[in-house]
Amino acid sequence: MAVALLWDRPHAVTGSYRSVRVWDLTTGTLVRELAGGGVTAVAVTLLEDRPHAVTGDRDGAVRVWDLTTGTCLTTFHFPDAVRAVTLTADGTVVAGFGHEVAALSLEPLVRRLR
């Protein structure tokens, strides 16, 4: 299980072996369920002023989700389960998998969103 908070909105994003879910913390209600599973790590960020989640999975996938539409925008593949993800201030995704760490730029994705 993994959880991350959107500080500028009262929302939490949770990931589990079954799904990725977005929760409204004001009402305690489920806002959206995404079609991901096997999630071991989650981080959130704003890209172009829209909320996005980055999830890491047991199958070695790192996915970037648009939380407004619920769509997966891109997927990165690693040779081992992803156990941790975080985002730097400049929007770089840092993923921990196996005994390795990788840094991924989201700049090409951000350019597509403009």
Secondary structure by P-SEA (a helix, b strand, c coil): cbbbbcccccbbbbbcccbbbbbcccccccccccccccccbbbbbbcccbbbbbbbcccbbbbbbcccccccccccccccccccccccccbbbbbbcccbbbbbbaaaaaaaac
